Structures are given as C-alpha cells and as structure tokens.
Amino acid sequence: MKNQIAFIDEFGDSGFDFSKENVSTHFIVTAVIIDKNNQLLLEEQLETIRKVEFQESEMKSSLIGSKDHRRIRVLEKLSALDFHFFALVADKTVYEGEGLKFKDSFYKFLNGLVDRELFKAFPNLQIVADEHDNKDWQSSFIKYIRANHIPDLFSQSDFRFSDSKSDLLIQLADIVSGTLGRCYDLKKSSPKAHIFLNILNPKIIDIRFWPKNYFPYAYEPGVDFVEFDQTIANLSVTLSKQFLTKNSGKTDPVIKSQCDCLRYLLFYFQNINPNDYIFTDELQDFINSRRTSMLSKHSFRTTIIAKLRDAGVLISSCPKGYKIPATVGDVYEFVNHSNSTIQPMITRLMRCREEIQLASKNQIDILDHEEYKYLRQLIND
C-alpha cells in the first residue's frame, strides 16, 4: 500500500501503582491510517463533525468522558468516513518482568511491539505524531523509528510532527484511542463497550493484544448474554488461540488467510456479540482485502473454514453464517446444519449402492475399495 499515512495517539501511562486513581491498567497505541489522496476531503468532513459536536474545542475523547450516548453519536458520524485503524492493547497488570516497571524499559518494550506489528503490515508508512502534547511515549517512539527505519531506496517510512490543536486527523486518533480505553481499561471501562466496538468494527484493520494469550471480553458474559456457556466459550477460545499461536508466523498465503479469518471471528465473539453469526460474504471480503488474489466462496469454505475445523478449531455454522461457539445451542446449530447436508447425501449413497448390488446380483459393491472403508463402516453400522 502506497501513500498511506498513520496518525498516532495513545491512551494510558507508564505507571504500575494501580492503587493510584490516575494510573491506567492498560496502555493503548492507536494508528489511524488513511490514503494520502483522501486527506483533504477527510479533513473537511471531520471539521463539519467537530463544529457540531465540539463547537470551539478540539475533538478529544476526554471531553466526551463517560457520556456514552454522546460517544455513540460521535462514533456513528465518524464511522461513515474513509479511514481505518490499527491498535495495540497492552495489559499492564500482567507484566511479570520487574524491569518493565521502569518507564524507559516499558517504553522500549512497547516501541518494539508497535514497530513489529505496524511496520510488518505497512512497511512504507508515513507517521504523524502530536508535537505539542509532551507525551513521553511518542518522544521515545520517534527516536526508535528514526534509529530503526532510516529511509532508503527500499523503504520510505518517515516521521513528522503536527499540532493536535489544528490537526483533525490526530484528533480523530485521540477519539479512537480514548474509546478503546473505555473498552479495555479496567478503571475506565464502559457497559457500552461492545456497542462502541460494533460501531468501529468496519474501521478495524487489527487490534493486537499483549500478552498474546490475553483474550478480553468487552462485555460481562453471564450478564449481558445470559445463555453464555463459559465452558463452551473457554474451550472455543483456547482452541482458536492454540491455532493462532502455532500458525501466526507462517508465510503460506492460505494459512495466513485462515489466521485472518479466525482473528475476525474471535474479535467479533469477544468484543461485540458472541451470539451473532457473521455472513460468509463479510468474512470473505475481510480475508480478500488482505490477499493479492481473491478467494472464491467455494475456496473460502474448503480451504479456510474446513481446514480450520480439520485442525480442531470449533466453528459453528448455520444459514446465517459462521461464529465461535458460545453456547450449547451454537454447537447444536452446527450439528443440525451438518445433519441437513450429510444425512441426505448418505441416504442417496445407500440407495445407489443397493440398486447396483441388486442389479449385479451382489457382484458389485461401489464401496468395496480401501479408500471408502470409513463410508462402508458408517453405512453398515
């Protein structure tokens, strides 16, 4: 992707004394990414929203605060615009290394995480940061980028400053980052978190969590969704996580697409609504947006969904689409859907076999080959 610009903002702080009111439990880095060719139009649209929603002020998440209905209204307007974002969510409460509790070490660690994830996806990215906010992390990240991404003939990554008071795209990054804080930070989390994420969902390139085995719920499972079965959900998430851990670093395009599909299913399951099925077209479009060649619907079902299931990942399906199972009912949906396909096929196969056996006076059994051993046992039983 060429001419991509990332506007960076963060939520949280470097503190680890969580007894203090102003110390966050999470540190979140957000990169709002746009096509440079669309920048002027996007800024005009943002200015229209800013004048209506913030009047003479900057667009800042802190000015919305805990007014969730206002945040929903603002997010709905912003979600109609042409931008996407990548975010890293680090849970500070699970940091085991004491060395990371020093600010410099903490920032260096974060810089490495953001760099690996962001520049892996966008190697030729121009980054814009707020020059007047005196943010320690941004200063350390700028030094890191300049030390590790010196522009050359092959990589045109660059860093520049802007003023958030006049840069509407940095203000947009502030709104998104602050909203993610309202979703994941334990001290700021909102009961409307899954609604925020549902609105933002079409704009999400990826949200990566640290540590990698950290899978949050942006809702309270047994309260917001009363049929939620923790045993089924935990098993489903664990098996999905195991697949991603085993395969995330692989370069095979099919395996990469399987991981993309699974991350999408997991994100929707854990952050938006565990009861919703996702339409095949939606999943297929998401995967194809990350591929150089398009997957057909048949290929999606046979090389992505079927292979994930072959690997032991639990994926429920019905005519409404696919999902990670959260209830016993989800599992039965899959069984019923499979039964509606498998049983008629077996019945037709049995009838064909019987007709040929009858006509050949039992001289021909179409299942009398080693590769059909399983089918023969299934029918004979």
Wavefront OBJ file of the C-alpha trace (Angstrom):
o trace
v 0.000 0.000 0.000
v 1.493 3.339 -1.065
v 0.720 6.866 0.151
v -0.536 5.613 3.494
v -0.297 7.968 6.478
v -0.699 6.917 10.099
v -1.798 9.421 12.740
v -0.661 8.162 16.133
v -2.197 8.639 19.535
v -2.147 6.677 22.762
v -4.198 6.059 25.869
v -2.724 5.354 29.290
v 0.527 5.937 31.150
v 3.694 4.200 32.274
v 2.667 3.808 35.931
v 2.305 0.472 37.709
v 0.897 1.533 41.072
v -2.707 0.703 40.241
v -3.921 1.907 43.636
v -3.467 5.446 42.304
v -6.554 6.810 40.637
v -4.732 8.310 37.646
v -2.729 5.160 36.775
v -4.245 3.177 33.907
v -4.410 -0.623 33.829
v -3.800 -0.670 30.072
v -1.631 1.185 27.573
v -3.148 1.520 24.108
v -1.451 2.760 20.949
v -3.728 3.634 18.027
v -2.702 4.367 14.447
v -5.439 5.904 12.297
v -4.434 5.084 8.722
v -5.649 6.948 5.657
v -4.870 7.211 1.966
v -2.989 10.457 1.402
v -5.113 11.157 -1.687
v -8.225 11.347 0.512
v -6.725 13.553 3.227
v -8.247 16.913 2.237
v -11.780 15.534 1.857
v -11.497 13.676 5.141
v -10.328 16.805 6.960
v -13.299 18.750 5.584
v -15.691 16.062 6.809
v -14.030 15.965 10.233
v -14.281 19.727 10.577
v -18.032 19.541 9.941
v -18.385 16.934 12.703
v -16.118 18.896 15.062
v -18.159 22.093 14.710
v -21.410 20.282 15.503
v -20.164 18.036 18.317
v -17.361 20.065 19.920
v -18.105 23.639 18.809
v -14.959 25.710 19.502
v -12.960 22.877 21.075
v -10.712 20.125 19.736
v -12.196 16.706 19.216
v -10.922 14.930 22.311
v -12.085 11.732 23.954
v -11.592 13.307 27.383
v -14.245 15.924 26.555
v -16.752 13.128 25.993
v -15.656 11.206 29.083
v -18.299 8.853 30.455
v -21.149 10.353 28.410
v -21.673 7.131 26.499
v -24.690 8.245 24.475
v -22.718 11.223 23.207
v -19.757 8.955 22.387
v -22.038 6.628 20.419
v -23.402 9.590 18.443
v -19.896 10.863 17.643
v -18.630 7.391 16.693
v -21.575 6.821 14.364
v -20.718 10.026 12.498
v -17.005 9.215 12.360
v -17.598 5.641 11.179
v -19.116 6.981 7.948
v -15.716 8.442 6.975
v -12.942 6.806 4.948
v -10.312 5.748 7.492
v -9.156 2.573 9.236
v -7.099 1.932 12.318
v -4.651 -0.468 13.899
v -4.261 -0.692 17.683
v -2.079 -2.415 20.237
v -3.665 -3.032 23.654
v -1.156 -3.860 26.404
v -2.450 -5.090 29.764
v -0.027 -3.619 32.312
v -1.462 -5.681 35.166
v 0.086 -8.894 33.831
v 3.644 -7.633 33.260
v 5.885 -10.125 35.009
v 9.315 -8.581 34.436
v 10.179 -6.094 37.156
v 12.479 -4.347 34.682
v 9.452 -3.277 32.656
v 8.214 -1.261 35.606
v 10.856 1.359 34.838
v 9.455 3.894 32.385
v 12.315 3.715 29.871
v 12.224 -0.091 29.764
v 8.435 -0.067 29.468
v 8.517 2.344 26.536
v 11.311 0.457 24.751
v 9.288 -2.722 25.098
v 6.167 -1.048 23.688
v 8.146 0.513 20.849
v 9.286 -2.936 19.757
v 5.740 -4.315 19.892
v 4.231 -1.452 17.887
v 7.077 -1.495 15.392
v 6.791 -5.235 14.727
v 3.046 -5.163 14.253
v 2.607 -1.848 12.432
v 5.544 -1.913 10.025
v 5.009 -5.596 9.254
v 1.638 -4.659 7.769
v 2.648 -1.248 6.358
v 6.383 -1.159 5.517
v 6.191 2.191 3.667
v 4.250 4.209 6.187
v 4.473 7.903 6.959
v 3.757 8.560 10.641
v 2.396 11.788 12.105
v 2.560 12.483 15.852
v 1.440 15.333 18.087
v 4.365 17.700 18.695
v 2.793 19.844 21.419
v 1.367 17.226 23.747
v 4.684 16.460 25.507
v 3.921 12.771 25.529
v 6.853 10.723 26.778
v 5.916 7.625 24.824
v 5.643 9.448 21.498
v 9.071 11.020 22.033
v 10.608 7.612 22.720
v 8.791 6.075 19.739
v 10.037 8.810 17.403
v 13.645 8.106 18.453
v 13.056 4.393 17.961
v 11.612 4.838 14.452
v 14.440 7.125 13.369
v 17.001 4.643 14.653
v 15.374 1.594 13.069
v 13.640 2.885 9.926
v 16.065 5.180 8.154
v 14.513 5.973 4.762
v 16.343 4.391 1.853
v 15.578 3.331 -1.693
v 13.518 0.389 -0.494
v 11.684 1.807 2.496
v 10.221 5.288 2.579
v 8.971 5.191 6.161
v 9.166 8.649 7.722
v 8.061 10.540 10.791
v 6.789 14.085 11.114
v 5.129 16.203 13.758
v 1.853 18.040 13.749
v -0.171 20.056 16.231
v -3.266 18.287 17.549
v -4.989 21.633 18.034
v -5.051 22.120 14.297
v -4.677 18.558 13.021
v -8.094 16.949 12.813
v -6.687 13.514 11.998
v -4.670 13.422 15.206
v -7.870 14.440 16.974
v -9.603 11.501 15.266
v -6.853 9.203 16.579
v -7.437 10.653 20.052
v -11.162 9.818 19.887
v -10.482 6.247 18.730
v -7.724 5.651 21.280
v -9.814 7.056 24.119
v -12.772 4.927 23.040
v -10.613 1.802 23.170
v -9.640 2.901 26.685
v -13.342 2.926 27.543
v -13.497 -0.644 26.213
v -10.439 -2.252 27.822
v -9.022 -0.221 30.721
v -10.376 -1.662 33.966
v -10.766 1.776 35.552
v -12.451 3.395 32.555
v -14.425 0.526 31.028
v -17.979 1.240 29.982
v -21.016 -1.086 29.930
v -21.484 0.176 26.361
v -18.039 -1.102 25.264
v -19.424 -3.751 22.908
v -21.609 -1.084 21.268
v -18.575 1.174 20.709
v -16.676 -1.703 19.127
v -19.621 -2.709 16.972
v -19.708 0.811 15.512
v -15.933 0.850 14.980
v -15.763 -2.713 13.641
v -15.780 -1.812 9.900
v -12.825 0.519 10.541
v -10.621 -2.001 12.336
v -7.573 -3.261 10.463
v -6.488 -5.167 13.545
v -6.395 -4.906 17.320
v -3.471 -6.821 18.778
v -3.399 -7.695 22.461
v -0.396 -8.150 24.701
v 0.295 -10.610 26.156
v -0.667 -12.779 23.196
v -2.618 -15.211 25.364
v -4.743 -12.342 26.676
v -8.271 -12.545 25.282
v -10.555 -9.932 26.830
v -14.307 -9.746 26.756
v -15.684 -6.263 26.153
v -18.841 -7.326 27.963
v -19.790 -9.327 31.044
v -20.587 -12.767 29.550
v -23.084 -14.136 32.058
v -24.862 -10.802 32.493
v -25.040 -9.246 29.034
v -25.623 -12.625 27.370
v -27.440 -14.911 29.787
v -27.157 -18.077 27.651
v -23.384 -17.721 27.519
v -21.763 -21.038 28.487
v -18.322 -20.368 29.973
v -17.135 -23.947 29.413
v -18.004 -23.925 25.705
v -16.625 -20.401 25.293
v -13.342 -21.137 27.085
v -12.784 -24.282 25.025
v -13.574 -22.458 21.778
v -11.230 -19.566 22.575
v -8.444 -21.860 23.788
v -8.514 -23.980 20.628
v -8.570 -20.845 18.470
v -5.671 -19.356 20.419
v -3.646 -22.548 20.025
v -4.118 -22.474 16.262
v -3.044 -18.818 16.055
v -0.011 -19.381 18.287
v 1.093 -22.296 16.129
v 0.496 -20.649 12.750
v 0.675 -16.848 13.087
v 4.283 -16.618 11.903
v 3.813 -18.725 8.776
v 4.052 -17.159 5.319
v 1.845 -19.580 3.371
v -0.992 -17.375 1.983
v -3.679 -19.962 2.773
v -2.557 -20.308 6.397
v -2.333 -16.514 6.699
v -5.930 -16.285 5.448
v -7.004 -18.940 7.936
v -5.441 -16.860 10.740
v -7.107 -13.677 9.444
v -10.489 -15.409 9.379
v -10.034 -16.776 12.882
v -8.899 -13.426 14.300
v -12.006 -11.789 12.823
v -14.301 -14.437 14.314
v -12.568 -14.173 17.693
v -12.653 -10.389 17.770
v -16.367 -10.292 16.999
v -17.045 -13.045 19.536
v -15.130 -11.385 22.382
v -15.743 -7.724 21.721
v -19.083 -7.238 20.009
v -21.648 -10.022 20.341
v -20.982 -13.733 20.991
v -24.496 -14.603 19.783
v -24.169 -13.161 16.279
v -23.310 -15.180 13.206
v -21.116 -13.456 10.608
v -22.220 -13.730 6.989
v -19.950 -15.594 4.597
v -19.649 -12.521 2.349
v -18.439 -10.379 5.258
v -15.731 -12.873 6.239
v -14.753 -13.431 2.613
v -14.454 -9.681 1.950
v -12.280 -9.227 5.048
v -9.919 -12.016 4.015
v -9.748 -10.880 0.373
v -8.834 -7.338 1.452
v -5.565 -8.829 2.765
v -4.784 -11.055 -0.232
v -3.263 -10.417 -3.641
v -5.605 -12.977 -5.259
v -9.279 -13.308 -4.431
v -10.768 -16.381 -2.764
v -13.993 -17.706 -4.264
v -16.840 -18.702 -1.961
v -16.069 -22.369 -2.639
v -12.370 -21.867 -1.807
v -13.281 -19.937 1.330
v -15.381 -22.850 2.576
v -12.972 -25.620 1.584
v -9.552 -24.088 2.265
v -10.387 -21.779 5.167
v -13.371 -22.953 7.225
v -12.996 -26.676 6.511
v -9.241 -26.648 7.189
v -9.695 -24.719 10.451
v -12.162 -27.369 11.566
v -9.782 -30.116 10.448
v -7.174 -28.518 12.731
v -9.535 -28.828 15.704
v -10.886 -25.258 15.800
v -14.551 -25.050 16.838
v -16.612 -23.034 14.358
v -20.406 -23.098 14.400
v -22.347 -22.560 11.209
v -25.911 -22.211 10.030
v -27.595 -20.448 7.103
v -26.852 -17.123 8.888
v -23.074 -17.651 8.638
v -20.247 -18.614 10.991
v -19.249 -17.924 14.587
v -17.166 -19.106 17.521
v -19.463 -21.219 19.753
v -20.580 -19.568 22.990
v -23.470 -21.829 23.981
v -24.535 -25.458 23.731
v -27.154 -24.235 21.269
v -24.371 -22.973 18.960
v -22.917 -26.474 18.854
v -26.331 -27.964 18.032
v -26.771 -25.369 15.275
v -23.628 -26.795 13.680
v -24.803 -30.379 14.202
v -28.230 -29.616 12.733
v -26.758 -27.760 9.772
v -24.292 -30.597 9.117
v -27.014 -33.216 9.530
v -29.224 -31.482 6.977
v -26.391 -31.845 4.454
v -24.827 -35.170 5.427
v -27.932 -37.281 6.002
v -29.467 -36.771 2.527
v -26.065 -37.479 0.934
v -25.676 -40.719 2.910
v -29.237 -41.724 2.043
v -28.603 -41.144 -1.685
v -25.330 -43.077 -1.468
v -27.035 -46.033 0.271
v -29.804 -46.103 -2.353
v -27.272 -46.042 -5.189
v -25.248 -48.829 -3.579
v -28.349 -51.002 -3.053
v -29.582 -50.530 -6.625
v -26.218 -51.523 -8.107
v -25.889 -54.511 -5.772
v -29.359 -55.655 -6.774
v -28.731 -55.241 -10.495
v -25.364 -57.033 -10.311
v -26.628 -59.781 -8.019
v -24.225 -58.558 -5.322
v -21.246 -58.804 -7.666
v -20.541 -55.060 -7.491
v -20.241 -53.067 -4.273
v -19.356 -49.456 -5.068
v -17.881 -49.060 -1.563
v -15.627 -52.073 -1.875
v -12.415 -50.032 -2.044
v -9.989 -49.264 0.770
v -10.465 -45.505 0.450
v -14.202 -45.993 1.160
v -13.618 -48.042 4.308
v -14.976 -45.320 6.597
v -18.121 -44.849 4.494
v -18.678 -48.607 4.394
v -18.417 -48.844 8.186
v -20.697 -45.854 8.610
v -23.421 -47.292 6.375
v -23.127 -50.871 7.598
v -23.410 -49.765 11.219
l 1 2 3 4 5 6 7 8 9 10 11 12 13 14 15 16 17 18 19 20 21 22 23 24 25 26 27 28 29 30 31 32 33 34 35 36 37 38 39 40 41 42 43 44 45 46 47 48 49 50 51 52 53 54 55 56 57 58 59 60 61 62 63 64 65 66 67 68 69 70 71 72 73 74 75 76 77 78 79 80 81 82 83 84 85 86 87 88 89 90 91 92 93 94 95 96 97 98 99 100 101 102 103 104 105 106 107 108 109 110 111 112 113 114 115 116 117 118 119 120 121 122 123 124 125 126 127 128 129 130 131 132 133 134 135 136 137 138 139 140 141 142 143 144 145 146 147 148 149 150 151 152 153 154 155 156 157 158 159 160 161 162 163 164 165 166 167 168 169 170 171 172 173 174 175 176 177 178 179 180 181 182 183 184 185 186 187 188 189 190 191 192 193 194 195 196 197 198 199 200 201 202 203 204 205 206 207 208 209 210 211 212 213 214 215 216 217 218 219 220 221 222 223 224 225 226 227 228 229 230 231 232 233 234 235 236 237 238 239 240 241 242 243 244 245 246 247 248 249 250 251 252 253 254 255 256 257 258 259 260 261 262 263 264 265 266 267 268 269 270 271 272 273 274 275 276 277 278 279 280 281 282 283 284 285 286 287 288 289 290 291 292 293 294 295 296 297 298 299 300 301 302 303 304 305 306 307 308 309 310 311 312 313 314 315 316 317 318 319 320 321 322 323 324 325 326 327 328 329 330 331 332 333 334 335 336 337 338 339 340 341 342 343 344 345 346 347 348 349 350 351 352 353 354 355 356 357 358 359 360 361 362 363 364 365 366 367 368 369 370 371 372 373 374 375 376 377 378 379 380 381
